[in-house]
Amino acid sequence: LTKKKSKAEGRELKEPSEKKITRFSLGTYPFFQK
């Protein structure tokens, strides 16, 4: 999970803020949801 998270974070830094928010709302990262 830690490795996956780090990889995702690196991807987020490269992606625009708008795209990042869209991906979050789409539930691309389920480990952030409760």
mmCIF file of the N, C-alpha and C atoms, coordinates in Angstrom:
data_MODEL
# 
_entry.id   MODEL 
# 
loop_
_atom_site.group_PDB 
_atom_site.id 
_atom_site.type_symbol 
_atom_site.label_atom_id 
_atom_site.label_alt_id 
_atom_site.label_comp_id 
_atom_site.label_asym_id 
_atom_site.label_entity_id 
_atom_site.label_seq_id 
_atom_site.pdbx_PDB_ins_code 
_atom_site.Cartn_x 
_atom_site.Cartn_y 
_atom_site.Cartn_z 
_atom_site.occupancy 
_atom_site.B_iso_or_equiv 
_atom_site.pdbx_formal_charge 
_atom_site.auth_seq_id 
_atom_site.auth_comp_id 
_atom_site.auth_asym_id 
_atom_site.auth_atom_id 
_atom_site.pdbx_PDB_model_num 
ATOM 1   N N  . LEU A 1 1  ? 0.843   -1.205 0.000   1.00 0.00 ? 1  LEU A N  1 
ATOM 2   C CA . LEU A 1 1  ? 0.000   0.000  0.000   1.00 0.00 ? 1  LEU A CA 1 
ATOM 3   C C  . LEU A 1 1  ? 0.882   1.260  0.000   1.00 0.00 ? 1  LEU A C  1 
ATOM 4   N N  . THR A 1 2  ? 1.965   1.213  0.772   1.00 0.00 ? 2  THR A N  1 
ATOM 5   C CA . THR A 1 2  ? 2.851   2.383  0.839   1.00 0.00 ? 2  THR A CA 1 
ATOM 6   C C  . THR A 1 2  ? 3.483   2.645  -0.520  1.00 0.00 ? 2  THR A C  1 
ATOM 7   N N  . LYS A 1 3  ? 3.945   1.576  -1.164  1.00 0.00 ? 3  LYS A N  1 
ATOM 8   C CA . LYS A 1 3  ? 4.557   1.725  -2.484  1.00 0.00 ? 3  LYS A CA 1 
ATOM 9   C C  . LYS A 1 3  ? 3.549   2.281  -3.482  1.00 0.00 ? 3  LYS A C  1 
ATOM 10  N N  . LYS A 1 4  ? 2.351   1.728  -3.438  1.00 0.00 ? 4  LYS A N  1 
ATOM 11  C CA . LYS A 1 4  ? 1.298   2.171  -4.357  1.00 0.00 ? 4  LYS A CA 1 
ATOM 12  C C  . LYS A 1 4  ? 0.987   3.647  -4.126  1.00 0.00 ? 4  LYS A C  1 
ATOM 13  N N  . LYS A 1 5  ? 0.930   4.022  -2.853  1.00 0.00 ? 5  LYS A N  1 
ATOM 14  C CA . LYS A 1 5  ? 0.603   5.414  -2.510  1.00 0.00 ? 5  LYS A CA 1 
ATOM 15  C C  . LYS A 1 5  ? 1.691   6.348  -3.042  1.00 0.00 ? 5  LYS A C  1 
ATOM 16  N N  . SER A 1 6  ? 2.956   5.975  -2.843  1.00 0.00 ? 6  SER A N  1 
ATOM 17  C CA . SER A 1 6  ? 4.057   6.810  -3.295  1.00 0.00 ? 6  SER A CA 1 
ATOM 18  C C  . SER A 1 6  ? 3.993   6.989  -4.811  1.00 0.00 ? 6  SER A C  1 
ATOM 19  N N  . LYS A 1 7  ? 3.694   5.914  -5.508  1.00 0.00 ? 7  LYS A N  1 
ATOM 20  C CA . LYS A 1 7  ? 3.597   5.966  -6.963  1.00 0.00 ? 7  LYS A CA 1 
ATOM 21  C C  . LYS A 1 7  ? 2.474   6.910  -7.379  1.00 0.00 ? 7  LYS A C  1 
ATOM 22  N N  . ALA A 1 8  ? 1.343   6.808  -6.676  1.00 0.00 ? 8  ALA A N  1 
ATOM 23  C CA . ALA A 1 8  ? 0.191   7.656  -6.985  1.00 0.00 ? 8  ALA A CA 1 
ATOM 24  C C  . ALA A 1 8  ? 0.532   9.119  -6.713  1.00 0.00 ? 8  ALA A C  1 
ATOM 25  N N  . GLU A 1 9  ? 1.229   9.375  -5.622  1.00 0.00 ? 9  GLU A N  1 
ATOM 26  C CA . GLU A 1 9  ? 1.601   10.750 -5.273  1.00 0.00 ? 9  GLU A CA 1 
ATOM 27  C C  . GLU A 1 9  ? 2.518   11.340 -6.341  1.00 0.00 ? 9  GLU A C  1 
ATOM 28  N N  . GLY A 1 10 ? 3.446   10.549 -6.828  1.00 0.00 ? 10 GLY A N  1 
ATOM 29  C CA . GLY A 1 10 ? 4.346   11.015 -7.875  1.00 0.00 ? 10 GLY A CA 1 
ATOM 30  C C  . GLY A 1 10 ? 3.572   11.364 -9.137  1.00 0.00 ? 10 GLY A C  1 
ATOM 31  N N  . ARG A 1 11 ? 2.544   10.563 -9.414  1.00 0.00 ? 11 ARG A N  1 
ATOM 32  C CA . ARG A 1 11 ? 1.704   10.813 -10.591 1.00 0.00 ? 11 ARG A CA 1 
ATOM 33  C C  . ARG A 1 11 ? 0.923   12.119 -10.393 1.00 0.00 ? 11 ARG A C  1 
ATOM 34  N N  . GLU A 1 12 ? 0.447   12.335 -9.175  1.00 0.00 ? 12 GLU A N  1 
ATOM 35  C CA . GLU A 1 12 ? -0.353  13.531 -8.896  1.00 0.00 ? 12 GLU A CA 1 
ATOM 36  C C  . GLU A 1 12 ? 0.465   14.801 -9.137  1.00 0.00 ? 12 GLU A C  1 
ATOM 37  N N  . LEU A 1 13 ? 1.734   14.769 -8.747  1.00 0.00 ? 13 LEU A N  1 
ATOM 38  C CA . LEU A 1 13 ? 2.586   15.947 -8.902  1.00 0.00 ? 13 LEU A CA 1 
ATOM 39  C C  . LEU A 1 13 ? 2.750   16.304 -10.382 1.00 0.00 ? 13 LEU A C  1 
ATOM 40  N N  . LYS A 1 14 ? 2.748   15.285 -11.237 1.00 0.00 ? 14 LYS A N  1 
ATOM 41  C CA . LYS A 1 14 ? 2.917   15.535 -12.673 1.00 0.00 ? 14 LYS A CA 1 
ATOM 42  C C  . LYS A 1 14 ? 1.608   15.982 -13.326 1.00 0.00 ? 14 LYS A C  1 
ATOM 43  N N  . GLU A 1 15 ? 0.501   15.581 -12.733 1.00 0.00 ? 15 GLU A N  1 
ATOM 44  C CA . GLU A 1 15 ? -0.803  15.912 -13.315 1.00 0.00 ? 15 GLU A CA 1 
ATOM 45  C C  . GLU A 1 15 ? -1.291  17.277 -12.842 1.00 0.00 ? 15 GLU A C  1 
ATOM 46  N N  . PRO A 1 16 ? -2.110  17.945 -13.649 1.00 0.00 ? 16 PRO A N  1 
ATOM 47  C CA . PRO A 1 16 ? -2.679  19.243 -13.252 1.00 0.00 ? 16 PRO A CA 1 
ATOM 48  C C  . PRO A 1 16 ? -3.627  19.097 -12.065 1.00 0.00 ? 16 PRO A C  1 
ATOM 49  N N  . SER A 1 17 ? -3.814  20.173 -11.327 1.00 0.00 ? 17 SER A N  1 
ATOM 50  C CA . SER A 1 17 ? -4.673  20.135 -10.131 1.00 0.00 ? 17 SER A CA 1 
ATOM 51  C C  . SER A 1 17 ? -6.089  19.716 -10.506 1.00 0.00 ? 17 SER A C  1 
ATOM 52  N N  . GLU A 1 18 ? -6.611  20.296 -11.586 1.00 0.00 ? 18 GLU A N  1 
ATOM 53  C CA . GLU A 1 18 ? -7.986  19.976 -11.990 1.00 0.00 ? 18 GLU A CA 1 
ATOM 54  C C  . GLU A 1 18 ? -8.144  18.486 -12.254 1.00 0.00 ? 18 GLU A C  1 
ATOM 55  N N  . LYS A 1 19 ? -7.204  17.926 -12.982 1.00 0.00 ? 19 LYS A N  1 
ATOM 56  C CA . LYS A 1 19 ? -7.282  16.502 -13.305 1.00 0.00 ? 19 LYS A CA 1 
ATOM 57  C C  . LYS A 1 19 ? -7.195  15.673 -12.025 1.00 0.00 ? 19 LYS A C  1 
ATOM 58  N N  . LYS A 1 20 ? -6.339  16.104 -11.102 1.00 0.00 ? 20 LYS A N  1 
ATOM 59  C CA . LYS A 1 20 ? -6.176  15.374 -9.846  1.00 0.00 ? 20 LYS A CA 1 
ATOM 60  C C  . LYS A 1 20 ? -7.500  15.333 -9.089  1.00 0.00 ? 20 LYS A C  1 
ATOM 61  N N  . ILE A 1 21 ? -8.162  16.482 -8.995  1.00 0.00 ? 21 ILE A N  1 
ATOM 62  C CA . ILE A 1 21 ? -9.439  16.548 -8.271  1.00 0.00 ? 21 ILE A CA 1 
ATOM 63  C C  . ILE A 1 21 ? -10.468 15.638 -8.941  1.00 0.00 ? 21 ILE A C  1 
ATOM 64  N N  . THR A 1 22 ? -10.482 15.650 -10.275 1.00 0.00 ? 22 THR A N  1 
ATOM 65  C CA . THR A 1 22 ? -11.444 14.817 -11.006 1.00 0.00 ? 22 THR A CA 1 
ATOM 66  C C  . THR A 1 22 ? -11.206 13.353 -10.690 1.00 0.00 ? 22 THR A C  1 
ATOM 67  N N  . ARG A 1 23 ? -9.945  12.945 -10.665 1.00 0.00 ? 23 ARG A N  1 
ATOM 68  C CA . ARG A 1 23 ? -9.615  11.542 -10.400 1.00 0.00 ? 23 ARG A CA 1 
ATOM 69  C C  . ARG A 1 23 ? -10.049 11.164 -8.980  1.00 0.00 ? 23 ARG A C  1 
ATOM 70  N N  . PHE A 1 24 ? -9.879  12.089 -8.053  1.00 0.00 ? 24 PHE A N  1 
ATOM 71  C CA . PHE A 1 24 ? -10.280 11.809 -6.674  1.00 0.00 ? 24 PHE A CA 1 
ATOM 72  C C  . PHE A 1 24 ? -11.786 11.632 -6.593  1.00 0.00 ? 24 PHE A C  1 
ATOM 73  N N  . SER A 1 25 ? -12.538 12.513 -7.256  1.00 0.00 ? 25 SER A N  1 
ATOM 74  C CA . SER A 1 25 ? -14.004 12.426 -7.214  1.00 0.00 ? 25 SER A CA 1 
ATOM 75  C C  . SER A 1 25 ? -14.488 11.166 -7.917  1.00 0.00 ? 25 SER A C  1 
ATOM 76  N N  . LEU A 1 26 ? -13.730 10.692 -8.888  1.00 0.00 ? 26 LEU A N  1 
ATOM 77  C CA . LEU A 1 26 ? -14.118 9.478  -9.611  1.00 0.00 ? 26 LEU A CA 1 
ATOM 78  C C  . LEU A 1 26 ? -13.823 8.235  -8.770  1.00 0.00 ? 26 LEU A C  1 
ATOM 79  N N  . GLY A 1 27 ? -13.037 8.420  -7.707  1.00 0.00 ? 27 GLY A N  1 
ATOM 80  C CA . GLY A 1 27 ? -12.718 7.287  -6.836  1.00 0.00 ? 27 GLY A CA 1 
ATOM 81  C C  . GLY A 1 27 ? -11.569 6.461  -7.380  1.00 0.00 ? 27 GLY A C  1 
ATOM 82  N N  . THR A 1 28 ? -10.611 7.136  -8.039  1.00 0.00 ? 28 THR A N  1 
ATOM 83  C CA . THR A 1 28 ? -9.471  6.406  -8.574  1.00 0.00 ? 28 THR A CA 1 
ATOM 84  C C  . THR A 1 28 ? -8.599  5.882  -7.429  1.00 0.00 ? 28 THR A C  1 
ATOM 85  N N  . TYR A 1 29 ? -8.616  6.602  -6.305  1.00 0.00 ? 29 TYR A N  1 
ATOM 86  C CA . TYR A 1 29 ? -7.821  6.186  -5.151  1.00 0.00 ? 29 TYR A CA 1 
ATOM 87  C C  . TYR A 1 29 ? -8.759  5.798  -4.011  1.00 0.00 ? 29 TYR A C  1 
ATOM 88  N N  . PRO A 1 30 ? -9.200  4.540  -3.986  1.00 0.00 ? 30 PRO A N  1 
ATOM 89  C CA . PRO A 1 30 ? -10.154 4.092  -2.962  1.00 0.00 ? 30 PRO A CA 1 
ATOM 90  C C  . PRO A 1 30 ? -9.564  4.101  -1.554  1.00 0.00 ? 30 PRO A C  1 
ATOM 91  N N  . PHE A 1 31 ? -8.242  4.018  -1.423  1.00 0.00 ? 31 PHE A N  1 
ATOM 92  C CA . PHE A 1 31 ? -7.649  3.959  -0.082  1.00 0.00 ? 31 PHE A CA 1 
ATOM 93  C C  . PHE A 1 31 ? -7.722  5.311  0.625   1.00 0.00 ? 31 PHE A C  1 
ATOM 94  N N  . PHE A 1 32 ? -8.198  6.345  -0.088  1.00 0.00 ? 32 PHE A N  1 
ATOM 95  C CA . PHE A 1 32 ? -8.386  7.639  0.556   1.00 0.00 ? 32 PHE A CA 1 
ATOM 96  C C  . PHE A 1 32 ? -9.811  7.772  1.088   1.00 0.00 ? 32 PHE A C  1 
ATOM 97  N N  . GLN A 1 33 ? -10.703 6.889  0.598   1.00 0.00 ? 33 GLN A N  1 
ATOM 98  C CA . GLN A 1 33 ? -12.095 6.937  1.031   1.00 0.00 ? 33 GLN A CA 1 
ATOM 99  C C  . GLN A 1 33 ? -12.260 6.163  2.335   1.00 0.00 ? 33 GLN A C  1 
ATOM 100 N N  . LYS A 1 34 ? -13.284 6.525  3.125   1.00 0.00 ? 34 LYS A N  1 
ATOM 101 C CA . LYS A 1 34 ? -13.505 5.844  4.407   1.00 0.00 ? 34 LYS A CA 1 
ATOM 102 C C  . LYS A 1 34 ? -14.479 4.694  4.221   1.00 0.00 ? 34 LYS A C  1 
# 
